[in-house]
Amino acid sequence: MLYQRVLHPELFKIHASEQVTRRTYDADVWLVDGGHVISFTAGKNTLAEVIVSQPPALTDRGLLQTIPCRGERYHEMTVANVKYMISTQEEQLNQTLYDASRAEMRQYAMKRELMMADVPASSEAGDSTIGGFLSVLDIERRSHELIVQSFHLFDESLMVIKTQGIFEVSK
């Protein structure tokens, strides 16, 4: 989902966060349950990318685009002085390949000191089980653009969702 407004942190369970400040933009990057949120502000314009497996109850206020992460997708749009591009890829793996991919991604994230949330499966009150997941963000901070590659691995469904989002401020 892509919003043209700031999203409040209390709407999400945040596992890790980072602020990026450059001369031309500011960004808040959050790893949340089952995905991530990136709020990007350039001047008076704000875009918020929300990639989550189970979206929280958000209103349609400021919603610009809903892009399902099924299969492989590419989308781009320009809002005022910000060009936004995203490519997504979804992969369904067997247990052996998933376990190997998860271990490899975790090791890669730790070695490169990337933003990571490794959350085990848990039970909530009422005996509903929340599946475990591993989320990793590789953030590239440039003077006029922010590039975020994400890897979200879901233990329960053996699903891997990869995205690359680019926020570019026109010069």
N, C-alpha and C positions, 0 to 999 in steps of 0.2 A: 504494500500500500504506500502511496505517496501523498503526503499532506502538505498544504501550504499554510502551515501554522506550527507553533511550538506545541509539543506534546508534554504533558506534565509527568514527572518521574513517578508519582504515586500511582499511575495507571499500570505500572509494570513492576515485576520483581527483578531488581537490578543485581546482577552478580559481579559485574566489573564495569568500570567507567573510565573515560579519559576525555579531557578537554583539549582541543586543538585550537590554537590562536595564531593566525597569520595576519599580515597587513590587510589583506583583502577579504578575509572571512574568519568566522568563528564556528566551531563545531563541537557538539557533545556526542560522544559515541558510547553506547551502552550495550553490554551483553545482558540479555534478559532471558527469562524462561523460554526455551524453545526458539531463540533467535536473537535479533539485534534491532536497535533503533539508532538512527543517525539523524541528528538535527543540525542542519547546515544553514548559517545565516551570512549573507553578503549584503551589506548596506541595510536596507529596509525589507529585504526579501528573505523569507525562511522556507526551507523545504525540509520535510521529515520523512525519511525512509523507514518503513516498518516491515521487517521480514520476520515473521513468527509462524510457528506451526499451528498454534491455537490463538487467534487474535482476541485480545481483551475487548470488553464492551466499549468501543469507541464510537463517537457520533460521526456522522458524515460531514460535519462542519469542517470545511477546508480540504476535504478529500478530493484530490486531483485525479488519481488513477488507482485502480486495483489490478495488479498483475499476478496471476497465479504462477507458482513456481513449478508447474507440471511440465515435464520434458525439458526441452531447451527453448529459452525465450530471450529476445532482445527488445529493448524499448529505449527510446530517447525522446526528450522534450526540452523545450526552453521556456523558462518562466522569468520574465524581465531580464536581469543580467546573469542568470544562472542556467547553464546547460546541464541537464541530468541524463545520465546514461546508465542502464543496468542490463546485465546479462545474467541469466539464471540457468542452472542445470540441476535436474533431480535424477538421482540414481537409486534404484532398488537393488540391494545386494543380498547374497546368501550369507549365512551366519559366519562361515569361515572367512570370506572376503571382508565382511563388515568388521569382524574382530581385528583382522590384520590392518585394515585401513584406519580404524580408530586408534590402535596402538601407535601406528606410524605418524598419524596426525598429532597425537598428544606429544610424542617425542620431538617432532619437528617444531611444534609450538614452544615447548620448553627450551629447546636448543636456541631458538631465535628470539626468545623472550617476547612472544606475541601475546596479545590479550586473549585469555582463555577462561572458560568456565567448564569444569568437568563435574557434572551434577549426577549423583547416583539416583536410582529409582527410590521413591519413598511413598509411604502411605500417609494420607491425611485423615483427619477426623472424618468418620463416616466410611472408612475403609476403601475410599477411592485411591487407586494407585496412580502415581505420576511416574511415567517412564523416565529413565535416565537419559542424559544427553551430553555430548561434548560439542562446545561451540568455540571456534577460533576465529579471530579477526587479525588480518595482516593489513596494517594501516600505513599508507604512503602519503606523507604530508608535503605537498609542494606549495610554491608561493601563490599560485592561482587555482590550484585544484587539489581535491582530496580524493584519493583512490582507496577503496576498502574492498579487500577480498575476504569473503566469509566462507566458512566451512561449518555446517551444522549437521551433526550425526545423531540420529535418534535410535536408542537401543531397542525400544519396543517394536518399531516397525522396520528396523534395519535399513532405514532411509538415510541418504546423504543428500543435502542440498548445498550447492556451491553458488555463490553469487559474486559478481564484481560490479560495484557501484562507483560511478565517477561523478563528482560534483565539480563543475568548472565555471569559474567566474570570468566573464568576458572582459578583455582588456580594453 
